[in-house]
Amino acid sequence: MLVGVVGAGLLHPAPLEWLKSFGLTVAVLWAAVLGGAWVVTRWAESRTERIQG
């Protein structure tokens, strides 16, 4: 699958632009995953504090 993605990027008329947009997409996805994980962690901590307190 990764080979197909790289191949599509190389066949694209402007691989640099494609790589830039691909990198931006990955960065946004990572930010969403990390942000979501942080929110879930904070929520779980507040829940356990409420249960213990």
Order of alpha helices (4+ residues) and beta strands (2+ residues): alpha-alpha
